[in-house]
Amino acid sequence: MLLALQESDLQSVARTFQVGLQTVQLYLKKHAAGTLDQVKSPSGRRRTVQTEHEQILLQLLEEDADASLEEHARLLEEKTGLKISYRTVDRVFARHGITYKKNAGRVRAE
C-alpha cells in the first residue's frame, strides 16, 4: 500500500518529482480517499474576452495588420458590442504569441 511508505521513501519521491514532502503526502491522502482525479472549480472571475472574441480579434488583425491596438479595440466593439481597452487587446495578442511592433516608418523628426 502506498500509505505505508517510510519517511525516507517519501522524501525520495519528493526529490524525484521536485516537489515538497507535504505535496507527496497530500497526493497519497487524496489517492487513499479516491479524490485524486477531482479538480476544484477555478476561482476568480470569468475573462471578459471570450474565445469567440479572441477569434474575431485575430481575424481583424489578419484583415488590417497595421491597425493600432486602440483601433483593434474599437473595431471589436463595433463588431460585437464588447468594449475593451487597448491593453486588453495587447494581452489577447500576447496569449497567442503575437508581438505588436511600432511602425518603423513613424520615426520622430530631428
BALOTI-781750 format. One record per residue: residue number from 1; residue in one letter; y, z, x of N, C-alpha, C in turn. Coordinates in nm, 2 decimals. Layout:
<NUM, a, <Y, Z, X>, <Y, Z, X>, <Y, Z, X>>;
...
end
This chain:
<1, m, <-0.12, 0.00, 0.09>, <0.00, 0.00, 0.00>, <0.12, 0.00, 0.09>>;
<2, l, <0.22, -0.07, 0.05>, <0.35, -0.09, 0.13>, <0.42, 0.04, 0.14>>;
<3, l, <0.42, 0.13, 0.04>, <0.50, 0.25, 0.05>, <0.44, 0.35, 0.14>>;
<4, a, <0.32, 0.33, 0.19>, <0.25, 0.42, 0.28>, <0.29, 0.39, 0.43>>;
<5, l, <0.38, 0.31, 0.46>, <0.42, 0.28, 0.59>, <0.49, 0.40, 0.66>>;
<6, q, <0.46, 0.41, 0.79>, <0.52, 0.52, 0.87>, <0.67, 0.48, 0.90>>;
<7, e, <0.75, 0.58, 0.93>, <0.89, 0.56, 0.96>, <0.91, 0.46, 1.07>>;
<8, s, <0.82, 0.46, 1.18>, <0.84, 0.36, 1.28>, <0.81, 0.22, 1.24>>;
<9, d, <0.71, 0.21, 1.14>, <0.68, 0.08, 1.09>, <0.80, 0.02, 1.01>>;
<10, l, <0.87, 0.11, 0.93>, <0.98, 0.07, 0.85>, <1.10, 0.03, 0.94>>;
<11, q, <1.11, 0.10, 1.05>, <1.22, 0.07, 1.15>, <1.19, -0.07, 1.21>>;
<12, s, <1.06, -0.09, 1.24>, <1.02, -0.22, 1.30>, <1.05, -0.34, 1.20>>;
<13, v, <1.02, -0.31, 1.07>, <1.05, -0.41, 0.97>, <1.20, -0.44, 0.96>>;
<14, a, <1.28, -0.33, 0.96>, <1.43, -0.34, 0.95>, <1.48, -0.42, 1.07>>;
<15, r, <1.43, -0.40, 1.19>, <1.47, -0.47, 1.31>, <1.43, -0.62, 1.30>>;
<16, t, <1.31, -0.64, 1.25>, <1.26, -0.78, 1.24>, <1.36, -0.86, 1.15>>;
<17, f, <1.40, -0.80, 1.04>, <1.48, -0.88, 0.94>, <1.63, -0.85, 0.96>>;
<18, q, <1.66, -0.77, 1.06>, <1.80, -0.74, 1.09>, <1.88, -0.68, 0.97>>;
<19, v, <1.81, -0.58, 0.91>, <1.87, -0.51, 0.80>, <1.86, -0.36, 0.83>>;
<20, g, <1.93, -0.28, 0.75>, <1.92, -0.14, 0.77>, <1.79, -0.08, 0.72>>;
<21, l, <1.76, 0.04, 0.77>, <1.64, 0.11, 0.72>, <1.64, 0.14, 0.57>>;
<22, q, <1.76, 0.17, 0.52>, <1.78, 0.20, 0.38>, <1.75, 0.08, 0.30>>;
<23, t, <1.79, -0.04, 0.35>, <1.76, -0.16, 0.27>, <1.61, -0.19, 0.26>>;
<24, v, <1.54, -0.16, 0.36>, <1.39, -0.18, 0.36>, <1.34, -0.08, 0.26>>;
<25, q, <1.38, 0.05, 0.26>, <1.33, 0.15, 0.17>, <1.37, 0.11, 0.02>>;
<26, l, <1.49, 0.06, 0.00>, <1.53, 0.01, -0.13>, <1.44, -0.10, -0.18>>;
<27, y, <1.41, -0.20, -0.10>, <1.32, -0.31, -0.14>, <1.18, -0.26, -0.17>>;
<28, l, <1.13, -0.17, -0.09>, <1.00, -0.11, -0.12>, <1.00, -0.04, -0.25>>;
<29, k, <1.10, 0.04, -0.28>, <1.11, 0.11, -0.41>, <1.12, 0.01, -0.53>>;
<30, k, <1.20, -0.09, -0.51>, <1.21, -0.19, -0.62>, <1.07, -0.26, -0.64>>;
<31, h, <1.01, -0.29, -0.53>, <0.87, -0.36, -0.54>, <0.78, -0.27, -0.61>>;
<32, a, <0.78, -0.14, -0.58>, <0.69, -0.04, -0.65>, <0.72, -0.03, -0.80>>;
<33, a, <0.85, -0.05, -0.83>, <0.89, -0.04, -0.97>, <0.87, -0.17, -1.05>>;
<34, g, <0.84, -0.28, -0.97>, <0.83, -0.41, -1.03>, <0.96, -0.47, -1.07>>;
<35, t, <1.07, -0.43, -1.01>, <1.20, -0.48, -1.04>, <1.26, -0.56, -0.92>>;
<36, l, <1.18, -0.60, -0.82>, <1.23, -0.67, -0.71>, <1.30, -0.80, -0.74>>;
<37, d, <1.24, -0.87, -0.84>, <1.29, -1.00, -0.88>, <1.40, -1.00, -0.98>>;
<38, q, <1.45, -0.89, -1.02>, <1.56, -0.88, -1.12>, <1.69, -0.88, -1.05>>;
<39, v, <1.78, -0.96, -1.10>, <1.91, -0.98, -1.04>, <2.02, -0.92, -1.13>>;
<40, k, <2.11, -0.85, -1.08>, <2.22, -0.79, -1.17>, <2.31, -0.91, -1.20>>;
<41, s, <2.37, -0.89, -1.32>, <2.47, -0.99, -1.36>, <2.59, -0.98, -1.27>>;
<42, p, <2.66, -1.09, -1.24>, <2.77, -1.09, -1.15>, <2.89, -1.01, -1.20>>;
<43, s, <2.96, -0.94, -1.12>, <3.07, -0.86, -1.16>, <3.20, -0.95, -1.14>>;
<44, g, <3.31, -0.90, -1.19>, <3.43, -0.98, -1.17>, <3.45, -1.07, -1.29>>;
<45, r, <3.56, -1.14, -1.28>, <3.59, -1.23, -1.39>, <3.54, -1.37, -1.36>>;
<46, r, <3.53, -1.45, -1.46>, <3.48, -1.59, -1.45>, <3.59, -1.67, -1.39>>;
<47, r, <3.56, -1.77, -1.31>, <3.65, -1.86, -1.25>, <3.73, -1.93, -1.36>>;
<48, t, <3.86, -1.95, -1.33>, <3.94, -2.03, -1.43>, <3.90, -2.18, -1.42>>;
<49, v, <3.88, -2.23, -1.30>, <3.84, -2.37, -1.28>, <3.69, -2.38, -1.29>>;
<50, q, <3.64, -2.44, -1.39>, <3.50, -2.45, -1.41>, <3.45, -2.58, -1.34>>;
<51, t, <3.32, -2.60, -1.34>, <3.26, -2.71, -1.28>, <3.32, -2.85, -1.33>>;
<52, e, <3.34, -2.86, -1.46>, <3.39, -2.98, -1.51>, <3.53, -3.01, -1.46>>;
<53, h, <3.61, -2.90, -1.45>, <3.75, -2.92, -1.39>, <3.74, -2.96, -1.25>>;
<54, e, <3.65, -2.90, -1.17>, <3.64, -2.94, -1.03>, <3.60, -3.09, -1.02>>;
<55, q, <3.51, -3.14, -1.11>, <3.47, -3.28, -1.10>, <3.59, -3.37, -1.13>>;
<56, i, <3.67, -3.33, -1.23>, <3.79, -3.40, -1.26>, <3.89, -3.41, -1.15>>;
<57, l, <3.91, -3.29, -1.08>, <4.00, -3.29, -0.96>, <3.95, -3.38, -0.85>>;
<58, l, <3.82, -3.38, -0.83>, <3.76, -3.47, -0.73>, <3.78, -3.61, -0.76>>;
<59, q, <3.76, -3.64, -0.89>, <3.79, -3.78, -0.94>, <3.93, -3.82, -0.92>>;
<60, l, <4.02, -3.73, -0.95>, <4.17, -3.75, -0.93>, <4.20, -3.77, -0.78>>;
<61, l, <4.13, -3.70, -0.70>, <4.15, -3.72, -0.55>, <4.11, -3.86, -0.51>>;
<62, e, <3.99, -3.90, -0.56>, <3.95, -4.04, -0.53>, <4.05, -4.14, -0.58>>;
<63, e, <4.10, -4.12, -0.70>, <4.20, -4.22, -0.75>, <4.33, -4.22, -0.68>>;
<64, d, <4.37, -4.11, -0.63>, <4.50, -4.10, -0.56>, <4.49, -4.00, -0.45>>;
<65, a, <4.45, -4.05, -0.33>, <4.42, -3.96, -0.22>, <4.56, -3.91, -0.16>>;
<66, d, <4.67, -3.98, -0.18>, <4.79, -3.95, -0.12>, <4.87, -3.85, -0.21>>;
<67, a, <4.82, -3.81, -0.32>, <4.90, -3.72, -0.41>, <4.90, -3.58, -0.35>>;
<68, s, <5.01, -3.51, -0.37>, <5.02, -3.37, -0.31>, <4.93, -3.28, -0.40>>;
<69, l, <4.91, -3.16, -0.35>, <4.84, -3.06, -0.42>, <4.91, -3.03, -0.55>>;
<70, e, <5.04, -3.02, -0.55>, <5.11, -3.00, -0.67>, <5.09, -3.11, -0.77>>;
<71, e, <5.09, -3.23, -0.73>, <5.06, -3.35, -0.82>, <4.92, -3.34, -0.87>>;
<72, h, <4.83, -3.30, -0.79>, <4.69, -3.29, -0.85>, <4.68, -3.18, -0.95>>;
<73, a, <4.75, -3.07, -0.93>, <4.76, -2.97, -1.03>, <4.82, -3.02, -1.16>>;
<74, r, <4.93, -3.09, -1.15>, <5.00, -3.14, -1.27>, <4.91, -3.25, -1.34>>;
<75, l, <4.84, -3.33, -1.26>, <4.75, -3.43, -1.32>, <4.63, -3.37, -1.40>>;
<76, l, <4.58, -3.26, -1.34>, <4.47, -3.19, -1.41>, <4.52, -3.13, -1.54>>;
<77, e, <4.64, -3.07, -1.54>, <4.70, -3.02, -1.66>, <4.72, -3.12, -1.77>>;
<78, e, <4.77, -3.24, -1.73>, <4.78, -3.35, -1.82>, <4.65, -3.39, -1.88>>;
<79, k, <4.55, -3.39, -1.80>, <4.42, -3.45, -1.84>, <4.34, -3.34, -1.92>>;
<80, t, <4.35, -3.22, -1.89>, <4.26, -3.11, -1.95>, <4.34, -3.00, -2.02>>;
<81, g, <4.47, -2.99, -1.99>, <4.54, -2.88, -2.05>, <4.53, -2.75, -1.97>>;
<82, l, <4.45, -2.75, -1.87>, <4.44, -2.63, -1.78>, <4.55, -2.63, -1.68>>;
<83, k, <4.63, -2.52, -1.68>, <4.74, -2.51, -1.58>, <4.70, -2.42, -1.47>>;
<84, i, <4.70, -2.48, -1.35>, <4.67, -2.41, -1.23>, <4.77, -2.43, -1.12>>;
<85, s, <4.77, -2.35, -1.02>, <4.87, -2.37, -0.91>, <4.81, -2.46, -0.80>>;
<86, y, <4.90, -2.51, -0.72>, <4.85, -2.59, -0.61>, <4.76, -2.52, -0.51>>;
<87, r, <4.78, -2.39, -0.51>, <4.69, -2.31, -0.42>, <4.55, -2.31, -0.47>>;
<88, t, <4.53, -2.31, -0.61>, <4.40, -2.31, -0.67>, <4.34, -2.45, -0.64>>;
<89, v, <4.42, -2.56, -0.65>, <4.37, -2.69, -0.61>, <4.32, -2.69, -0.47>>;
<90, d, <4.39, -2.63, -0.38>, <4.35, -2.62, -0.24>, <4.22, -2.55, -0.22>>;
<91, r, <4.20, -2.44, -0.30>, <4.08, -2.36, -0.29>, <3.96, -2.45, -0.34>>;
<92, v, <3.98, -2.52, -0.45>, <3.87, -2.61, -0.50>, <3.84, -2.71, -0.40>>;
<93, f, <3.93, -2.77, -0.34>, <3.91, -2.87, -0.23>, <3.83, -2.81, -0.12>>;
<94, a, <3.87, -2.69, -0.08>, <3.81, -2.62, 0.04>, <3.66, -2.59, 0.00>>;
<95, r, <3.63, -2.56, -0.12>, <3.49, -2.53, -0.16>, <3.41, -2.65, -0.14>>;
<96, h, <3.47, -2.77, -0.16>, <3.40, -2.90, -0.14>, <3.41, -2.96, 0.00>>;
<97, g, <3.46, -2.88, 0.09>, <3.48, -2.93, 0.23>, <3.58, -3.03, 0.25>>;
<98, i, <3.68, -3.03, 0.16>, <3.79, -3.13, 0.17>, <3.91, -3.06, 0.23>>;
<99, t, <3.96, -3.11, 0.34>, <4.08, -3.06, 0.40>, <4.19, -3.14, 0.36>>;
<100, y, <4.31, -3.08, 0.34>, <4.42, -3.16, 0.30>, <4.52, -3.17, 0.41>>;
<101, k, <4.54, -3.29, 0.46>, <4.63, -3.31, 0.57>, <4.77, -3.36, 0.52>>;
<102, k, <4.87, -3.32, 0.59>, <5.00, -3.38, 0.56>, <5.01, -3.53, 0.60>>;
<103, n, <5.09, -3.60, 0.53>, <5.11, -3.74, 0.57>, <5.18, -3.75, 0.70>>;
<104, a, <5.12, -3.82, 0.80>, <5.18, -3.83, 0.93>, <5.31, -3.91, 0.93>>;
<105, g, <5.33, -3.99, 0.82>, <5.45, -4.08, 0.81>, <5.57, -4.00, 0.77>>;
<106, r, <5.55, -3.88, 0.73>, <5.67, -3.79, 0.69>, <5.71, -3.70, 0.80>>;
<107, v, <5.76, -3.76, 0.91>, <5.80, -3.68, 1.02>, <5.95, -3.65, 1.01>>;
<108, r, <5.99, -3.53, 1.05>, <6.13, -3.49, 1.04>, <6.21, -3.58, 1.13>>;
<109, a, <6.33, -3.60, 1.09>, <6.43, -3.68, 1.17>, <6.48, -3.59, 1.28>>;
<110, e, <6.50, -3.65, 1.39>, <6.56, -3.57, 1.51>, <6.70, -3.59, 1.52>>;
end
